[in-house]
Amino acid sequence: MRLEKVKKPTITVELSTVSGFDVKVGVIAGGTAVLAEDYQKSPLPLTIPAGKTSATLDLTVFDDGTPEPVETIVFDLINPSNATRGERS
């Protein structure tokens, strides 16, 4: 998927089971795309409300009109509260 063509992609973060408490998780980003220059992400930490199993991380991709090589964004979940981080997928 070429994200510059998709202006508002979303990333879904899921729990394997429902929690009775709000689950908060930090999200760090890496890759070749530059935060605030190539994209912006929703405020963090990401919160999955009690009784729910997922939340979305919203992105805004900036199309600067400049031909560039393919850029990547790699997200990692850190410091979860009221949950344990599982395997990467």
Biopython code that builds the backbone (N, CA, C, O; Angstrom):
import numpy as np
from Bio.PDB.StructureBuilder import StructureBuilder

atoms = [
    (1, "MET", "N", (0.851, -1.174, 0.000)),
    (1, "MET", "CA", (0.000, 0.000, 0.000)),
    (1, "MET", "C", (0.891, 1.229, 0.000)),
    (1, "MET", "O", (1.822, 1.319, 0.800)),
    (2, "ARG", "N", (0.620, 2.166, -0.879)),
    (2, "ARG", "CA", (1.330, 3.447, -0.888)),
    (2, "ARG", "C", (0.559, 4.407, -0.005)),
    (2, "ARG", "O", (-0.520, 4.870, -0.375)),
    (3, "LEU", "N", (1.111, 4.708, 1.165)),
    (3, "LEU", "CA", (0.394, 5.523, 2.133)),
    (3, "LEU", "C", (0.134, 6.944, 1.664)),
    (3, "LEU", "O", (-0.855, 7.545, 2.082)),
    (4, "GLU", "N", (0.987, 7.505, 0.809)),
    (4, "GLU", "CA", (0.726, 8.870, 0.357)),
    (4, "GLU", "C", (-0.568, 8.939, -0.439)),
    (4, "GLU", "O", (-1.131, 10.023, -0.594)),
    (5, "LYS", "N", (-1.046, 7.827, -0.939)),
    (5, "LYS", "CA", (-2.342, 7.790, -1.614)),
    (5, "LYS", "C", (-3.474, 7.587, -0.610)),
    (5, "LYS", "O", (-4.623, 7.930, -0.890)),
    (6, "VAL", "N", (-3.149, 7.024, 0.577)),
    (6, "VAL", "CA", (-4.120, 6.819, 1.652)),
    (6, "VAL", "C", (-3.813, 7.863, 2.712)),
    (6, "VAL", "O", (-2.854, 7.716, 3.470)),
    (7, "LYS", "N", (-4.611, 8.908, 2.771)),
    (7, "LYS", "CA", (-4.300, 10.051, 3.635)),
    (7, "LYS", "C", (-4.557, 9.810, 5.115)),
    (7, "LYS", "O", (-3.933, 10.461, 5.954)),
    (8, "LYS", "N", (-5.457, 8.892, 5.462)),
    (8, "LYS", "CA", (-5.829, 8.670, 6.863)),
    (8, "LYS", "C", (-5.840, 7.174, 7.201)),
    (8, "LYS", "O", (-6.886, 6.640, 7.571)),
    (9, "PRO", "N", (-4.691, 6.486, 7.079)),
    (9, "PRO", "CA", (-4.679, 5.069, 7.446)),
    (9, "PRO", "C", (-4.823, 4.905, 8.954)),
    (9, "PRO", "O", (-4.520, 5.825, 9.713)),
    (10, "THR", "N", (-5.281, 3.745, 9.385)),
    (10, "THR", "CA", (-5.388, 3.442, 10.809)),
    (10, "THR", "C", (-4.701, 2.109, 11.097)),
    (10, "THR", "O", (-4.653, 1.219, 10.248)),
    (11, "ILE", "N", (-4.179, 1.995, 12.299)),
    (11, "ILE", "CA", (-3.563, 0.773, 12.793)),
    (11, "ILE", "C", (-4.412, 0.315, 13.973)),
    (11, "ILE", "O", (-4.667, 1.093, 14.892)),
    (12, "THR", "N", (-4.852, -0.944, 13.955)),
    (12, "THR", "CA", (-5.657, -1.474, 15.049)),
    (12, "THR", "C", (-4.775, -2.240, 16.021)),
    (12, "THR", "O", (-4.008, -3.116, 15.620)),
    (13, "VAL", "N", (-4.888, -1.906, 17.305)),
    (13, "VAL", "CA", (-4.183, -2.611, 18.378)),
    (13, "VAL", "C", (-5.242, -3.422, 19.114)),
    (13, "VAL", "O", (-6.262, -2.881, 19.541)),
    (14, "GLU", "N", (-4.990, -4.745, 19.262)),
    (14, "GLU", "CA", (-5.994, -5.634, 19.836)),
    (14, "GLU", "C", (-5.486, -6.353, 21.076)),
    (14, "GLU", "O", (-4.301, -6.665, 21.196)),
    (15, "LEU", "N", (-6.418, -6.608, 21.999)),
    (15, "LEU", "CA", (-6.158, -7.457, 23.159)),
    (15, "LEU", "C", (-6.638, -8.869, 22.827)),
    (15, "LEU", "O", (-7.573, -9.042, 22.046)),
    (16, "SER", "N", (-6.002, -9.867, 23.416)),
    (16, "SER", "CA", (-6.436, -11.246, 23.179)),
    (16, "SER", "C", (-7.683, -11.579, 24.002)),
    (16, "SER", "O", (-8.444, -12.477, 23.640)),
    (17, "THR", "N", (-7.895, -10.853, 25.113)),
    (17, "THR", "CA", (-9.093, -11.029, 25.937)),
    (17, "THR", "C", (-9.542, -9.671, 26.458)),
    (17, "THR", "O", (-8.761, -8.719, 26.485)),
    (18, "VAL", "N", (-10.777, -9.586, 26.864)),
    (18, "VAL", "CA", (-11.334, -8.345, 27.410)),
    (18, "VAL", "C", (-10.735, -8.088, 28.789)),
    (18, "VAL", "O", (-10.558, -9.016, 29.578)),
    (19, "SER", "N", (-10.427, -6.842, 29.072)),
    (19, "SER", "CA", (-9.947, -6.446, 30.385)),
    (19, "SER", "C", (-11.031, -5.662, 31.105)),
    (19, "SER", "O", (-11.810, -4.946, 30.476)),
    (20, "GLY", "N", (-11.079, -5.797, 32.413)),
    (20, "GLY", "CA", (-12.014, -5.024, 33.218)),
    (20, "GLY", "C", (-11.493, -3.628, 33.526)),
    (20, "GLY", "O", (-12.174, -2.836, 34.178)),
    (21, "PHE", "N", (-10.302, -3.333, 33.065)),
    (21, "PHE", "CA", (-9.666, -2.038, 33.303)),
    (21, "PHE", "C", (-9.256, -1.417, 31.975)),
    (21, "PHE", "O", (-9.043, -2.127, 30.992)),
    (22, "ASP", "N", (-9.146, -0.095, 31.945)),
    (22, "ASP", "CA", (-8.574, 0.553, 30.767)),
    (22, "ASP", "C", (-7.146, 0.049, 30.583)),
    (22, "ASP", "O", (-6.392, -0.062, 31.550)),
    (23, "VAL", "N", (-6.784, -0.250, 29.357)),
    (23, "VAL", "CA", (-5.420, -0.660, 29.032)),
    (23, "VAL", "C", (-4.770, 0.494, 28.282)),
    (23, "VAL", "O", (-5.281, 0.956, 27.262)),
    (24, "LYS", "N", (-3.641, 0.949, 28.799)),
    (24, "LYS", "CA", (-2.895, 2.029, 28.132)),
    (24, "LYS", "C", (-1.571, 1.456, 27.660)),
    (24, "LYS", "O", (-0.926, 0.673, 28.358)),
    (25, "VAL", "N", (-1.180, 1.864, 26.459)),
    (25, "VAL", "CA", (0.073, 1.374, 25.899)),
    (25, "VAL", "C", (0.754, 2.497, 25.124)),
    (25, "VAL", "O", (0.113, 3.235, 24.376)),
    (26, "GLY", "N", (2.049, 2.608, 25.316)),
    (26, "GLY", "CA", (2.832, 3.566, 24.550)),
    (26, "GLY", "C", (3.134, 2.999, 23.176)),
    (26, "GLY", "O", (3.187, 1.782, 22.996)),
    (27, "VAL", "N", (3.327, 3.864, 22.225)),
    (27, "VAL", "CA", (3.650, 3.448, 20.857)),
    (27, "VAL", "C", (4.846, 4.270, 20.401)),
    (27, "VAL", "O", (4.803, 5.500, 20.400)),
    (28, "ILE", "N", (5.920, 3.576, 20.013)),
    (28, "ILE", "CA", (7.058, 4.281, 19.435)),
    (28, "ILE", "C", (7.130, 3.939, 17.953)),
    (28, "ILE", "O", (6.731, 2.853, 17.532)),
    (29, "ALA", "N", (7.635, 4.864, 17.185)),
    (29, "ALA", "CA", (7.689, 4.677, 15.735)),
    (29, "ALA", "C", (9.125, 4.772, 15.245)),
    (29, "ALA", "O", (9.922, 5.573, 15.733)),
    (30, "GLY", "N", (9.425, 3.939, 14.275)),
    (30, "GLY", "CA", (10.721, 3.971, 13.619)),
    (30, "GLY", "C", (10.494, 3.826, 12.126)),
    (30, "GLY", "O", (9.378, 4.009, 11.640)),
    (31, "GLY", "N", (11.536, 3.504, 11.413)),
    (31, "GLY", "CA", (11.433, 3.347, 9.967)),
    (31, "GLY", "C", (12.047, 4.532, 9.249)),
    (31, "GLY", "O", (12.711, 5.369, 9.859)),
    (32, "THR", "N", (11.819, 4.591, 7.957)),
    (32, "THR", "CA", (12.435, 5.640, 7.151)),
    (32, "THR", "C", (11.579, 6.897, 7.012)),
    (32, "THR", "O", (12.100, 7.960, 6.675)),
    (33, "ALA", "N", (10.275, 6.793, 7.265)),
    (33, "ALA", "CA", (9.409, 7.976, 7.235)),
    (33, "ALA", "C", (9.688, 8.821, 8.474)),
    (33, "ALA", "O", (10.003, 8.283, 9.535)),
    (34, "VAL", "N", (9.574, 10.132, 8.343)),
    (34, "VAL", "CA", (9.905, 11.053, 9.426)),
    (34, "VAL", "C", (8.630, 11.631, 10.031)),
    (34, "VAL", "O", (7.816, 12.239, 9.335)),
    (35, "LEU", "N", (8.469, 11.428, 11.357)),
    (35, "LEU", "CA", (7.325, 11.967, 12.081)),
    (35, "LEU", "C", (7.311, 13.481, 11.927)),
    (35, "LEU", "O", (8.355, 14.127, 12.014)),
    (36, "ALA", "N", (6.131, 14.045, 11.700)),
    (36, "ALA", "CA", (5.867, 15.475, 11.523)),
    (36, "ALA", "C", (6.293, 15.997, 10.149)),
    (36, "ALA", "O", (5.897, 17.096, 9.760)),
    (37, "GLU", "N", (7.085, 15.235, 9.420)),
    (37, "GLU", "CA", (7.447, 15.625, 8.054)),
    (37, "GLU", "C", (6.684, 14.776, 7.031)),
    (37, "GLU", "O", (6.155, 15.295, 6.048)),
    (38, "ASP", "N", (6.637, 13.463, 7.280)),
    (38, "ASP", "CA", (5.945, 12.542, 6.372)),
    (38, "ASP", "C", (4.578, 12.111, 6.904)),
    (38, "ASP", "O", (3.688, 11.775, 6.123)),
    (39, "TYR", "N", (4.408, 12.117, 8.227)),
    (39, "TYR", "CA", (3.148, 11.667, 8.829)),
    (39, "TYR", "C", (3.001, 12.234, 10.226)),
    (39, "TYR", "O", (3.962, 12.719, 10.822)),
    (40, "GLN", "N", (1.777, 12.166, 10.739)),
    (40, "GLN", "CA", (1.466, 12.540, 12.117)),
    (40, "GLN", "C", (0.625, 11.421, 12.697)),
    (40, "GLN", "O", (-0.174, 10.817, 11.981)),
    (41, "LYS", "N", (0.787, 11.130, 13.987)),
    (41, "LYS", "CA", (-0.013, 10.090, 14.625)),
    (41, "LYS", "C", (-0.876, 10.682, 15.722)),
    (41, "LYS", "O", (-0.613, 11.780, 16.213)),
    (42, "SER", "N", (-1.921, 9.937, 16.106)),
    (42, "SER", "CA", (-2.820, 10.414, 17.146)),
    (42, "SER", "C", (-2.089, 10.478, 18.490)),
    (42, "SER", "O", (-1.061, 9.824, 18.667)),
    (43, "PRO", "N", (-2.612, 11.259, 19.431)),
    (43, "PRO", "CA", (-1.961, 11.420, 20.730)),
    (43, "PRO", "C", (-1.817, 10.078, 21.452)),
    (43, "PRO", "O", (-2.623, 9.165, 21.277)),
    (44, "LEU", "N", (-0.783, 9.992, 22.252)),
    (44, "LEU", "CA", (-0.494, 8.757, 22.989)),
    (44, "LEU", "C", (-0.469, 9.060, 24.473)),
    (44, "LEU", "O", (-0.300, 10.228, 24.825)),
    (45, "PRO", "N", (-0.624, 8.103, 25.367)),
    (45, "PRO", "CA", (-0.688, 6.688, 25.050)),
    (45, "PRO", "C", (-2.025, 6.308, 24.425)),
    (45, "PRO", "O", (-3.025, 7.014, 24.554)),
    (46, "LEU", "N", (-2.004, 5.185, 23.754)),
    (46, "LEU", "CA", (-3.218, 4.624, 23.175)),
    (46, "LEU", "C", (-3.992, 3.945, 24.297)),
    (46, "LEU", "O", (-3.408, 3.205, 25.088)),
    (47, "THR", "N", (-5.295, 4.183, 24.375)),
    (47, "THR", "CA", (-6.109, 3.592, 25.431)),
    (47, "THR", "C", (-7.157, 2.667, 24.835)),
    (47, "THR", "O", (-7.919, 3.053, 23.949)),
    (48, "ILE", "N", (-7.183, 1.427, 25.343)),
    (48, "ILE", "CA", (-8.255, 0.483, 25.010)),
    (48, "ILE", "C", (-9.174, 0.486, 26.231)),
    (48, "ILE", "O", (-8.778, 0.017, 27.298)),
    (49, "PRO", "N", (-10.401, 1.008, 26.089)),
    (49, "PRO", "CA", (-11.294, 1.132, 27.240)),
    (49, "PRO", "C", (-11.658, -0.227, 27.848)),
    (49, "PRO", "O", (-11.707, -1.241, 27.152)),
    (50, "ALA", "N", (-11.911, -0.224, 29.155)),
    (50, "ALA", "CA", (-12.361, -1.428, 29.844)),
    (50, "ALA", "C", (-13.563, -2.014, 29.110)),
    (50, "ALA", "O", (-14.466, -1.282, 28.703)),
    (51, "GLY", "N", (-13.572, -3.335, 28.943)),
    (51, "GLY", "CA", (-14.683, -4.006, 28.272)),
    (51, "GLY", "C", (-14.537, -4.077, 26.758)),
    (51, "GLY", "O", (-15.340, -4.735, 26.097)),
    (52, "LYS", "N", (-13.542, -3.422, 26.200)),
    (52, "LYS", "CA", (-13.298, -3.445, 24.749)),
    (52, "LYS", "C", (-12.042, -4.271, 24.469)),
    (52, "LYS", "O", (-11.246, -4.531, 25.372)),
    (53, "THR", "N", (-11.874, -4.675, 23.221)),
    (53, "THR", "CA", (-10.688, -5.468, 22.870)),
    (53, "THR", "C", (-9.772, -4.784, 21.860)),
    (53, "THR", "O", (-8.755, -5.354, 21.468)),
    (54, "SER", "N", (-10.118, -3.573, 21.435)),
    (54, "SER", "CA", (-9.238, -2.919, 20.462)),
    (54, "SER", "C", (-9.389, -1.398, 20.508)),
    (54, "SER", "O", (-10.356, -0.848, 21.033)),
    (55, "ALA", "N", (-8.390, -0.761, 19.934)),
    (55, "ALA", "CA", (-8.391, 0.692, 19.731)),
    (55, "ALA", "C", (-7.577, 0.949, 18.481)),
    (55, "ALA", "O", (-6.787, 0.103, 18.063)),
    (56, "THR", "N", (-7.768, 2.114, 17.884)),
    (56, "THR", "CA", (-7.030, 2.414, 16.657)),
    (56, "THR", "C", (-6.076, 3.577, 16.857)),
    (56, "THR", "O", (-6.353, 4.532, 17.582)),
    (57, "LEU", "N", (-4.958, 3.457, 16.191)),
    (57, "LEU", "CA", (-3.972, 4.524, 16.111)),
    (57, "LEU", "C", (-4.196, 5.181, 14.762)),
    (57, "LEU", "O", (-4.016, 4.551, 13.721)),
    (58, "ASP", "N", (-4.586, 6.431, 14.779)),
    (58, "ASP", "CA", (-4.878, 7.147, 13.544)),
    (58, "ASP", "C", (-3.634, 7.860, 13.042)),
    (58, "ASP", "O", (-2.879, 8.446, 13.817)),
    (59, "LEU", "N", (-3.438, 7.799, 11.743)),
    (59, "LEU", "CA", (-2.305, 8.467, 11.113)),
    (59, "LEU", "C", (-2.817, 9.481, 10.101)),
    (59, "LEU", "O", (-3.884, 9.299, 9.515)),
    (60, "THR", "N", (-2.069, 10.527, 9.901)),
    (60, "THR", "CA", (-2.282, 11.453, 8.800)),
    (60, "THR", "C", (-0.989, 11.451, 7.999)),
    (60, "THR", "O", (0.081, 11.746, 8.532)),
    (61, "VAL", "N", (-1.090, 11.120, 6.721)),
    (61, "VAL", "CA", (0.085, 11.060, 5.857)),
    (61, "VAL", "C", (0.134, 12.334, 5.025)),
    (61, "VAL", "O", (-0.862, 12.734, 4.422)),
    (62, "PHE", "N", (1.297, 12.963, 4.999)),
    (62, "PHE", "CA", (1.489, 14.190, 4.243)),
    (62, "PHE", "C", (2.070, 13.863, 2.877)),
    (62, "PHE", "O", (3.102, 13.198, 2.779)),
    (63, "ASP", "N", (1.421, 14.320, 1.842)),
    (63, "ASP", "CA", (1.924, 14.140, 0.484)),
    (63, "ASP", "C", (2.644, 15.424, 0.094)),
    (63, "ASP", "O", (2.017, 16.443, -0.198)),
    (64, "ASP", "N", (3.961, 15.353, 0.094)),
    (64, "ASP", "CA", (4.734, 16.553, -0.204)),
    (64, "ASP", "C", (4.926, 16.783, -1.695)),
    (64, "ASP", "O", (5.519, 17.780, -2.109)),
    (65, "GLY", "N", (4.417, 15.845, -2.505)),
    (65, "GLY", "CA", (4.508, 16.004, -3.946)),
    (65, "GLY", "C", (5.891, 15.727, -4.523)),
    (65, "GLY", "O", (6.099, 15.846, -5.730)),
    (66, "THR", "N", (6.824, 15.362, -3.670)),
    (66, "THR", "CA", (8.190, 15.077, -4.110)),
    (66, "THR", "C", (8.347, 13.586, -4.357)),
    (66, "THR", "O", (8.026, 12.791, -3.474)),
    (67, "PRO", "N", (8.828, 13.175, -5.528)),
    (67, "PRO", "CA", (9.079, 11.750, -5.750)),
    (67, "PRO", "C", (10.148, 11.256, -4.768)),
    (67, "PRO", "O", (11.239, 11.819, -4.681)),
    (68, "GLU", "N", (9.810, 10.198, -4.038)),
    (68, "GLU", "CA", (10.706, 9.645, -3.031)),
    (68, "GLU", "C", (10.714, 8.130, -3.144)),
    (68, "GLU", "O", (9.782, 7.545, -3.695)),
    (69, "PRO", "N", (11.760, 7.488, -2.625)),
    (69, "PRO", "CA", (11.714, 6.031, -2.549)),
    (69, "PRO", "C", (10.646, 5.621, -1.537)),
    (69, "PRO", "O", (10.167, 6.452, -0.765)),
    (70, "VAL", "N", (10.284, 4.372, -1.540)),
    (70, "VAL", "CA", (9.290, 3.863, -0.589)),
    (70, "VAL", "C", (9.806, 4.109, 0.828)),
    (70, "VAL", "O", (10.957, 3.807, 1.141)),
    (71, "GLU", "N", (8.940, 4.658, 1.678)),
    (71, "GLU", "CA", (9.286, 4.898, 3.073)),
    (71, "GLU", "C", (8.459, 3.974, 3.959)),
    (71, "GLU", "O", (7.353, 3.573, 3.596)),
    (72, "THR", "N", (9.005, 3.644, 5.115)),
    (72, "THR", "CA", (8.321, 2.726, 6.022)),
    (72, "THR", "C", (8.085, 3.387, 7.370)),
    (72, "THR", "O", (8.789, 4.319, 7.757)),
    (73, "ILE", "N", (7.073, 2.881, 8.081)),
    (73, "ILE", "CA", (6.826, 3.242, 9.474)),
    (73, "ILE", "C", (6.685, 1.914, 10.212)),
    (73, "ILE", "O", (5.878, 1.067, 9.829)),
    (74, "VAL", "N", (7.467, 1.737, 11.264)),
    (74, "VAL", "CA", (7.422, 0.530, 12.073)),
    (74, "VAL", "C", (7.029, 0.942, 13.484)),
    (74, "VAL", "O", (7.705, 1.763, 14.105)),
    (75, "PHE", "N", (5.937, 0.375, 13.991)),
    (75, "PHE", "CA", (5.465, 0.714, 15.330)),
    (75, "PHE", "C", (5.813, -0.394, 16.306)),
    (75, "PHE", "O", (5.805, -1.575, 15.958)),
    (76, "ASP", "N", (6.120, 0.003, 17.536)),
    (76, "ASP", "CA", (6.376, -0.948, 18.606)),
    (76, "ASP", "C", (5.569, -0.509, 19.815)),
    (76, "ASP", "O", (5.525, 0.679, 20.137)),
    (77, "LEU", "N", (4.939, -1.447, 20.479)),
    (77, "LEU", "CA", (4.144, -1.158, 21.674)),
    (77, "LEU", "C", (5.032, -1.277, 22.898)),
    (77, "LEU", "O", (5.780, -2.245, 23.033)),
    (78, "ILE", "N", (4.954, -0.286, 23.805)),
    (78, "ILE", "CA", (5.803, -0.288, 24.988)),
    (78, "ILE", "C", (4.997, 0.047, 26.238)),
    (78, "ILE", "O", (3.955, 0.699, 26.167)),
    (79, "ASN", "N", (5.495, -0.405, 27.369)),
    (79, "ASN", "CA", (4.978, -0.047, 28.695)),
    (79, "ASN", "C", (3.463, -0.187, 28.840)),
    (79, "ASN", "O", (2.797, 0.777, 29.218)),
    (80, "PRO", "N", (2.905, -1.361, 28.549)),
    (80, "PRO", "CA", (1.457, -1.508, 28.729)),
    (80, "PRO", "C", (1.073, -1.475, 30.207)),
    (80, "PRO", "O", (1.810, -1.976, 31.057)),
    (81, "SER", "N", (-0.077, -0.886, 30.506)),
    (81, "SER", "CA", (-0.624, -0.946, 31.862)),
    (81, "SER", "C", (-1.904, -1.766, 31.804)),
    (81, "SER", "O", (-2.701, -1.620, 30.878)),
    (82, "ASN", "N", (-2.098, -2.631, 32.800)),
    (82, "ASN", "CA", (-3.254, -3.527, 32.891)),
    (82, "ASN", "C", (-3.284, -4.563, 31.773)),
    (82, "ASN", "O", (-4.349, -5.075, 31.427)),
    (83, "ALA", "N", (-2.120, -4.871, 31.209)),
    (83, "ALA", "CA", (-2.018, -5.895, 30.159)),
    (83, "ALA", "C", (-0.553, -6.310, 30.045)),
    (83, "ALA", "O", (0.341, -5.633, 30.553)),
    (84, "THR", "N", (-0.330, -7.419, 29.378)),
    (84, "THR", "CA", (1.020, -7.900, 29.088)),
    (84, "THR", "C", (1.173, -7.943, 27.584)),
    (84, "THR", "O", (0.308, -8.460, 26.877)),
    (85, "ARG", "N", (2.263, -7.404, 27.103)),
    (85, "ARG", "CA", (2.480, -7.399, 25.658)),
    (85, "ARG", "C", (2.743, -8.807, 25.159)),
    (85, "ARG", "O", (3.528, -9.548, 25.750)),
    (86, "GLY", "N", (2.081, -9.172, 24.065)),
    (86, "GLY", "CA", (2.265, -10.479, 23.459)),
    (86, "GLY", "C", (3.322, -10.440, 22.381)),
    (86, "GLY", "O", (4.167, -9.546, 22.350)),
    (87, "GLU", "N", (3.266, -11.412, 21.503)),
    (87, "GLU", "CA", (4.222, -11.505, 20.401)),
    (87, "GLU", "C", (3.949, -10.438, 19.358)),
    (87, "GLU", "O", (2.814, -9.993, 19.186)),
    (88, "ARG", "N", (4.981, -10.043, 18.681)),
    (88, "ARG", "CA", (4.882, -9.069, 17.592)),
    (88, "ARG", "C", (4.200, -9.705, 16.397)),
    (88, "ARG", "O", (4.410, -10.882, 16.105)),
    (89, "SER", "N", (3.378, -8.919, 15.704)),
    (89, "SER", "CA", (2.759, -9.439, 14.466)),
    (89, "SER", "C", (2.801, -8.383, 13.399)),
    (89, "SER", "O", (2.334, -8.614, 12.283)),
]
sb = StructureBuilder()
sb.init_structure("model")
sb.init_model(0)
sb.init_chain("A")
sb.init_seg("    ")
for serial, (resi, resn, name, xyz) in enumerate(atoms, 1):
    if name == "N":
        sb.init_residue(resn, " ", resi, " ")
    sb.init_atom(name, np.array(xyz, "f"), 0.0, 1.0, " ", f" {name:<3s}", serial, name[0])
structure = sb.get_structure()
